[in-house]
Amino acid sequence: VRRIYVVTGSASGIGAATRSLLEGDGHVVIGVDLHDADIVLDLANPIARRTLPDRVRGRASPNLNGVIACAGIGGVDPSRTAEESAERARRIVAVNYFGAIETLAGLRPMLAGADTPGAAVVSSIVSPVAVDEPLIAACLDGDESHALELASRDEYRRDKRAYAMAKRAVARWVRRMAPLPDWAGAGISLNAVGPAVVDTPMGSYLLDTAAKRATVTVGRPMPLRGHADPGHIGSLLVWLTGTGNGFVTGQMIFADGGHDAVVRGDNTW
Ligand SMILES: NC(=O)c1ccc[n+]([C@@H]2O[C@H](COP(=O)([O-])OP(=O)(O)OC[C@H]3O[C@@H](n4cnc5c(N)ncnc54)[C@H](O)[C@@H]3O)[C@@H](O)[C@H]2O)c1
C-alpha cells in the first residue's frame, strides 16, 4: 500500500538515503531541506519552521503515514574562533533539537487517523562529554532563547557539547512524549535512532583519510562494519515508521555497529 511520508534533511546523507528507500518501495515522500527539496525551509528559524504544517497540508491533505526527522548539523570544528563556535552552538540547538521536535509535534495531528502511523527522529550515540542538565531542561521546557543562550556559554568545545546535549534532549523528548495519549493513545509510534559514525557529508571529516579511519576504529569502535553507510540508518527509520512496526515505541535504538555494546557493556538495563 502506498504511504505518504515527510522526511527532513532529504537533500543529503541519511535523509536522502531514507527518501530513496521509501520511493523505491513505491511510497510518496515530501522532502524538506534548505535546498533541493519539495519544501525549502530553514528549520533553525522558529517563524519559518512553524509554517511547515500548513505547507505540508498544501501537498498531502489530510493524512500522513510517516514523519522522519533527519535534518541536522554537526558540532566539531577546532578551527572555529570562539565567536564562530558560540554561533554554531546556538544553531545546533535550534536545528537539532527545536527543528526536530517541532517537525514531529507540528505534523503529529496529520498522523492521527492514518493507517499505522509512525514518527522517528535521528539522535546520536551520546558523546562522552559532560552532561549539561540546565541546557537539556531548557530544551524540554520549550524555552528556545534560554537554551540557545546556555549553548553559547564560554566553555571548552561548546559546539561539541551543544551537539551532544541537543541529541540527548531529543531522545528524552521522545521518551516523554511517546506514551502519552497524543502519540501512543492515537496509535502513533515515536522512536529515536542513535547512529555512531555514518559516511555522509557530515560524517566524512572522521573518515576521509586512512589515519582518521584508524583513529575512529580505536576511539569509536564499531565492530560490525567499522562505520555505517547512510542506508544502514535509513532502513531502520523506514522500518520504524512502516507497517511492520506494530509495537515498538518510546525507544532510542542505537544503530551503531556494536559501539554501545562495547562502550557500556553490561551497564545498561
Ligand atoms: N553522519 C554521522 O556520522 C551522524 C552520526 C550521528 C547522527 N547523525 C545525525 O544524522 C542526521 C543526518 O545527518 P547526515 O549525516 O545525513 O548529514 P548531512 O549533512 O549529509 O545531511 C543533513 C541534511 O540536513 C539539512 N539541514 C541542515 N540544517 C538544516 C536546516 N536548518 N533546515 C533544513 N534542513 C537542514 C542539510 O541541508 C542536509 O541536507 C543529523 O541529524 C545528524 O546529526 C549523523
The ligand as a Gaussian input file, in Angstrom:
#p B3LYP/6-31G(d) Opt

LIG

0 1
 N       26.924000      11.404000       9.884000
 C       27.079000      10.971000      11.126000
 O       28.131000      10.424000      11.493000
 C       25.936000      11.094000      12.111000
 C       26.047000      10.406000      13.338000
 C       25.003000      10.510000      14.268000
 C       23.900000      11.279000      13.975000
 N       23.827000      11.949000      12.781000
 C       22.634000      12.745000      12.538000
 O       22.009000      12.300000      11.353000
 C       21.234000      13.357000      10.789000
 C       21.537000      13.451000       9.308000
 O       22.902000      13.769000       9.147000
 P       23.755000      13.350000       7.866000
 O       24.959000      12.665000       8.373000
 O       22.868000      12.708000       6.879000
 O       24.239000      14.807000       7.400000
 P       24.135000      15.577000       6.009000
 O       24.877000      16.839000       6.224000
 O       24.542000      14.675000       4.892000
 O       22.567000      15.867000       5.841000
 C       21.864000      16.738000       6.691000
 C       20.798000      17.454000       5.884000
 O       20.078000      18.316000       6.780000
 C       19.876000      19.546000       6.128000
 N       19.746000      20.651000       7.074000
 C       20.733000      21.143000       7.874000
 N       20.299000      22.235000       8.528000
 C       19.017000      22.438000       8.122000
 C       18.055000      23.449000       8.415000
 N       18.349000      24.460000       9.247000
 N       16.840000      23.366000       7.824000
 C       16.562000      22.358000       6.962000
 N       17.443000      21.395000       6.635000
 C       18.664000      21.432000       7.204000
 C       21.119000      19.745000       5.278000
 O       20.910000      20.703000       4.241000
 C       21.383000      18.342000       4.768000
 O       20.749000      18.092000       3.524000
 C       21.613000      14.616000      11.574000
 O       20.580000      14.913000      12.489000
 C       22.886000      14.212000      12.290000
 O       23.065000      14.943000      13.481000
 C       24.811000      11.855000      11.840000

